[in-house]
Amino acid sequence: MSNSFLTLINLGISLLFILSLRGLAFPRTAYRSNLLGILGICLALTLALILGKHRFLILLGIVIGTAIGIFIAQHLQMTGLPQTVAAFNGLGGLAAFLVACCAVLEDKIDPFDTPIGSALGIFTFIGSFVAFAKLQGRINGTFKCFSNRLNALLCVIMILSLIDYALHPNTTEFITLSVLAGVLSLSMTLKIGGADMPIVISLLNAASGIDSAVIGFVLSNQLLIITGALIGMSGAILSFIMCRAMNRSLINVLFSPVTSPSITISTDISQPIKTGTPPEAAFLLENARKAIIVPGYGMAVSQAQHALKQMAKILQEKYHVDVKFAIHPVAGRMPGHMNVLLAEADVPFENIFSLNDINNEFPSADVAYVIGANDITNPLAKTDNTSPLYGMPILDVALAKTVLVVKRSLATGYSGIDNPLFYADNTIMLFGDAQKVTAEIVKALEH
């Protein structure tokens, strides 16, 4: 196969990946874009199989990877999507690290690309699996034993090791650099709180992309360089979008001092709380002119999206209520989490609105139905400058005439901050499992 023809094929596959990324930005084109991405991956694997020296091993890897991917896809719960993404990032980093190790063993030593690829790979691998463990609940809290000073010291030692390796390439410095990268990753991710883990996952996704591009230089593989650059930039842009949505800076997330926020789970029964029942909620919803539904992580946990879609459909078709869905950029555990769940339930795309597009409609809404959301609706983000949430954009559900909040309890969200919305005069709490409560409201609406 000539080099010019091979370059043309690589550019064609790269174009498929670019079109796939572009289409994923819009719900209407996301399905088609996924197919374009799958086609690009299939063509890339076919090309590797044709050009590879060890075809049997490549084919065996494809078969095993495909089987594992199908198994995970069939058994994956939507609540476990963020940690699954973290695990996949980690496996990508491990693959890059192993490629760098093979390059060293075969004496294909590059002064910069090989050690950088190795360091980024092990950094991504360890950091991703710490993030996985935190989101899975296997590791709780932050670790004060790790400090920014320790991280700075590790970075200085790594830079000196990289310079020494560039001047005198040797296996010892290669191993030292990889070990230091692993320790740095462990130190940085263990000290970051669970609420910031989605941002960390996005950053690690960017790191895995950059690592792939670096390994592409090691292997002189154009397609790997382009694909890695696309993933790296996408992850970096997503990280900045998430930081902006949380009114945080990336520096603040990564290097802020380790603190233990005071968790204020409200159990003070002297505070006035209005509670309601599903039939009462159904009465308010069916008599509304406009209702805005605000989904959160609680909807994902209870898998309430199908009942929610049924409730919206009945309100629209039977009671002629204007029903809209309001999505906060960081609702759930990663950007797009709520959109994926609603798409799974076939909620029409035209009924789903982002924070900036829907926030000015809450004052005219008769009912805001908050299902499993907490921090993204907390008014303290606008009123209390001492709150960790202060300055974070929120959905202004408190401005609706009536707010129905579906929650299991009055427990706080990730921030550990109590939500005054629960005690507001226009709020009615519906305690219970989100799916069961919504299903009971659907039953009441049907009859």
Secondary structure, DSSP 8 states (H G I E B T S, - for coil): --HHHHHHHHHHHHHHHHHHHHHTTSHHHHHHHHHHHHHHHHHHHHHHHHH-S-HHHHHHHHHHHHHHHHHHHHH--GGGHHHHHHHHHHHHHHHHHHHHHHHHHTT---SSHHHHHHHHHHHHHHHHHHHHHHHTTSS-S--TT--HHHHHHHHHHHHHHHHHHHHS--HHHHHHHHHHHHHHHHHHHHTS-GGGHHHHHHHHHHHHHHHHHHHHHHHT-HHHHHHHHHHHHHHHHHHHHHHHHTT--HHHHHHS------------TTS---B--HHHHHHHHHT-SEEEEEE-HHHHHHT-HHHHHHHHHHHHHTS--EEEEEE-TT-TTSTTHHHHHHHHTT--GGGEEEHHHHGGGGGG-SEEEEES--GGG-THHHH-TTSTTTT-----GGGSSEEEEEESSS---TT----GGGGSTTEEEEES-HHHHHHHHHHHHH-
